[in-house]
Amino acid sequence: MLPESGCGWLPLWQQLISKCAEDMSGAGSIFISFALLALGWIYCASASANLTEFLSHRQRRGLIFQNSGSIKFSIGPSLPIPLGDHVSFRSAVLSFTLQTSSNLPTTPIWPWDKWESTFARSLQQMRRNIERNTANGAVRYADDARLLTYTVLEEYMGRRNNNMIVGRQCLLRSICENAQVHHHVGIFSEILNIVLSPGKADLDNAYHDAFAAGQAGANCLAVFKACPRGLNFLDELFVSEHNLID
C-alpha cells in the first residue's frame, strides 16, 4: 500500500521497476524502466509542490530608463576595383556607406496621430455644414463619402455583370433588404448597416425610396426585378429568416 503523501512510496516504485526489468530483457526493458522512473519523479514533484505558493511571491518589477538606447542603420554599396597586376592575394574595394543613428522612442508612436488634427478639422467642417443646412430649413445634407461609396458599388456590380443598369438595381435591392433587418449582430454587420442606410444624406431619391420600401415590408426581389439572386455579391452577406427556417 502506497503512502498517502510525500515521496515515501518511491522505494516501492523502484522495486517495481526492478521487477519489471527482471521479467523483461533487451532494450524494451530499459525503456520501460526509464519511463516508469520518470513518471515516479514527476508525480513526486507534483505531490510535494505547493500549488498556491506563487500567491505569496510578487513578480520582479522592471524600471525603464528613458534616453538610454539608440538604434543605428547603415547601408551602402561596395564595388570591386580591377587591378593591373593579376595577383590573387591583392585586391581593392570602393565602398560608400550611409549611416543614421537615433534614440529609441520611450513612448508609443501611432501613425494616425499625425493626421488627428486633419480628421478633427474635417469633422468640425462637416458638422458646421450640417448645422448650417438645418438652420436654413434643409432636411438633407451633402454626403460626398456616401455618394462615392454608392458609385463605386454600382460600378463594380455593373462591370461584373456587364450591365451598368444591373449594378444600380442590385445596390437598391441591397438597401431595401438591409432596411428589413431588425437585428445587426457583429461589428461587420453594423458597418454594413451604416453604409446601406442613406439616412438624411442629399442623394438621389431612388436610394431613399428603396430604403423606405424595405421598411414598409415590400418584396425587394419583386420591386427590383433586374437584379435576381446571384448577380449581387452582397447577397452572400445577408442571412434572411427564410434561409434560417429552410
N, C-alpha and C positions, 0 to 999 in steps of 0.2 A: 504494500500500500504506500503510495507516494505522499510525502508531506504536503500540507495544505499551503504553505507559504515558504518563501525563501528558496534557496538552491540546495537544500539538504538532500533532495532526491537525485542530485547529479551523479553520485557514485552508483546508484542503482541503474541509472541510464547508461553509464559507461559499461557496467556488467552486461546489460542487454546488447550493447554494441559488440562486445567481445564474443558473446554467444552467437550472434548473427555471423560474425566473421569466421567462427569455427565451423558453422554449418555450411557456409559457402566458401568458394575458393575462386581465385583469379582476380581480374580487375573489377568484376562486379561487386565482390565483397568489399573491396577498398572504397569504391564509390559510394556504396550504401552506408558504410561506416562513417565516412566524412559527412554525408548528408544528414545522418541521424545526430552526429555530434554538433553540427551547425544548428540544427533545429533546437537542440537542447540549450545551447548557449543563447540563442535568440529568445527562447521562452524565459530563460533565467534572467536575462537583462530586462525584458518587459515586465516580469513579475516583481522585480525588486525596484523598478523605477517609480518615481512619484509623478503621477500624471498632472498634478496641479502645481508642480514645482515652479513652472515658468511664471505663475502669478506673483510670486514673491520677488521676482527679478525684473529689473527695468532695462529696456534696450539701451545700448550705449548711444549717446547723442553725439552729433557732429556739428561743428561750427564752420560755417562758410566764410572765408576771408575774401573780401572784395579787392579787386585790382591786384590779384596775386598771381595771375597766369597770363599767358599770351599765346596766340596762335600765329603760325608762320606758314606762308605759302610761297613756294619757289617753282618757277617754270622757265624753261629756256631751251633753245636748240643747241645742238653740238654737231659741228661739221668737221670732217677729217680734211687735212691739207696734204695733197700729194707732194712727196719729196723727190728731188732729182736722183739721189742715190737710193737704190733699192736694197735697203738693209732691213732685215726683219725685226731687229730689236730697237729701231729708231722710228718714231712717228711724231706727228704734230696734229693737234686738235684745236679748233677755234670754237669757243663756247660763249654764248650770250645768256645771261640769267636775269630774270625779273623776279624780284623778291619783295614780298609785303609782310608786314608784321603788325598785329593789332592786339589789344587787350581782350580777354574773354568777357562776354557780357555776363553780368550778375543778376539781371532782371529779365523776365520773359519778353521777347520781342515778337509781336504779332504783325503780320503784313497788313491786315486791314486797319490797323491804327493809322497808317499813313493817309488813308482816304476817309477817315472817320469824319473829318470836318466837311469834306466834299459831300458825303452822303447826308450829313446833317443839314447842309445848306439846301440840298435838293428836296429833302422832306419838308423843310420850312417853306420853300418856294411853292411846293405842291399844296401845302396846307393853306397858304395865303391865296392861291388861285381858287381853291375850293370855297374858302370863306368869301372871296370877292364875288364869285358867281352866285353863291347863295344869297348874298346881300342884294344883288341885282335882280333877284327873283328867278334865276335859272334853277331848274330842277336837277339837271345833269351837269357833270364836269368833264373836262377833257382828260383822257387817259391814254396817252400815246403808247405806254408799255403794253397795255392790254390789246390795243389795236394792232400793234406789231406782232404780238403772240398769235392772235387770231389769223392774221395774214399769213404768217409762217405755217400754221397748221393747215390752212386751206391750200396753200401752195404745195405743201408736202403730200397731202392726201390726193390732190388733183393730179400731180405728176405721177404719183404712184399708180393711179387708175387710168392715166392718160385721158382724163376728162376733168377740166377745172370746175365744171358745174357740180360734179360729184363731190369734189373737195369741200365746197361751201355747204352742200346739203348734209354731208357727214358731220361737219362741225356743228351745224344747227341741231342735228339729231342728238349729238352728244350733250349739247347744252340742255336740250329738252329732257333727256333721260337723267342727267345729273340733278335736275330740279325735282325729280321724283324720288331721289334717295333721301331717306329720313335720317339715317344714322351713318356718319362717316367715321370709320374706325381706322386709326393709324395716321401717322403724320403725312404719308404719301396721299392718302385719301383726302385729308384736309387741304393739302396743296392743290390737288386736282379740283376740289370743290371751289376754291378761290379762283382758279384760272377759268373754270367753266361757268362762273356766275357773273353776268355782266354788271350787276349792281346798278349804280347810278351813273355809270360812265357814258359819255356822249358818243355813242356808237350808232351803227345802222340799226334801225328799228327791227330788222329781222332777228337780231340776237335777242333783244328784249322780248319780242313776240314768241320766240322759241322757248325762252325761259318761262314766260307766263303760261304757255300751253302745257309745259311739263308740270307746273304747279297746279294747273286745273285738272290734271289727270288724263290728258289726251293720249292717244295711241301714237307714240312718236314714230314708229315704223310706218304707220299709215299716213301720217302727215308728211313725212319726208320719204316718199317712195323711191326717189332717185338714188338713195343710199341704203340698199338692203344689207343684211348681215354678211360680214366677210369683206366688205370694201373699206370699213373704218377700222383702223388699227386700235382705236380707243375702245372698241368692243371687248377686247381682251382684259381691260382694266375694270369693267363693270360686272358686278355679280347681281343679277336680278333675283327676285323672290321666286319666279317660276323655275329658274335653274336649280334653286335650292330644293324646291318641292320635288322636281323630277329626279 
